[in-house]
Amino acid sequence: MNDVNDVDDTDFDLRAAMAAARHDRAGAWALVRGFAAYWGEPLGPRDGFTGAELDAAEQRLGLRLPVALREAYRLFGRRADLTSSQDVLLTPDELHVLDGALVFRAENQGCAHWGVLLADLALDDPPTVGRSDLADKSQERWEPWEERFSTGAAVMAMSEKLLEDDELAVFSEAGDELPDGLAELPELGRYCRWFAGPDVLVLVVEGAFMVARARTEEALDAL
């Protein structure tokens, strides 16, 4: 029997995996496993936090973590290229409660946070919320983000990998034109549009930026 993390990256169909990820958390985790293997390194048993570490976080916080959050942390929570190239997935001992929500992720300069409302923690795969850091703190509010935690986690894995700072990534400001020859992929993630070409993946974040990653130097040169 193959290990749960074993993936044959030669058979990875990104379009189909993204479509499946929109339906349930099993599809989301299959997308993360396939994407990690195809665009980087396959997930391994040491790429996640342990159940004991997550149990300790629950005990410290006095609450139960949603099933989907525990699954994501155990699957790839330690993989910095999938969680913390730009924004940061908090470690279990950094999880905290802020104004009625469990915060699990922070923008790299602390300008925004993402969480799950405490009222939704009993759900297996709860919706997530986002909150911007404003000069007028009285105006800060938790706003709806992704419909399911697993969807947001899959989007995080893909976007953070594209944003990894190395010679195979290209970043540009919002408003730049897309390269020719790209096909749009299924919708996945708030404000996100995804495009693919031969050995190339492009993410356009509406009103913010565009980032592209290639699997080879030849594909990057062609882009």
Salt bridges, closest charged atoms under 4 A:
ASP47 OD2 - ARG79 NH1 3.26
GLU53 OE2 - ARG78 NH2 2.64
ASP55 OD1 - ARG70 NH2 2.97
GLU58 OE2 - ARG64 NE 3.47
GLU58 OE2 - ARG70 NH1 3.29
GLU71 OE1 - ARG25 NE 2.71
ASP81 OD1 - ARG79 NE 2.77
ASP81 OD2 - LYS161 NZ 3.04
ASP87 OD2 - ARG105 NH2 3.96
ASP99 OD2 - ARG131 NH2 2.73
ASP125 OD2 - ARG148 NE 3.79
ASP133 OD1 - LYS137 NZ 2.12
GLU140 OE1 - ARG131 NE 3.07
GLU140 OE2 - LYS137 NZ 3.02
GLU160 OE2 - ARG105 NH2 2.67
GLU164 OE1 - LYS161 NZ 2.78
ASP166 OD1 - ARG213 NH2 3.14
GLU184 OE1 - ARG193 NH2 2.89
ASP199 OD1 - ARG215 NH1 3.69
